[in-house]
Amino acid sequence: MRKRSLFVMSLGLLMMVFSPFYGGATHLNYWWLGGGAFVLLIGIYDAVMGYRLAAKGKEHSQKHGD
């Protein structure tokens, strides 16, 4: 897994965890919660695409004997 995708996922989780602190006394700030979920999804997408690219490169090297 790439460090960049882990960093992006951690930022998204932090945004989601701290969303109650930016809301009112008993309410969530839904913009922070939704933004954190979006950033988390970007990190997950980046990790999945990194895995797919690594698997494709491994398959290519085994097929061609590199």
Order of alpha helices (4+ residues) and beta strands (2+ residues): alpha-alpha
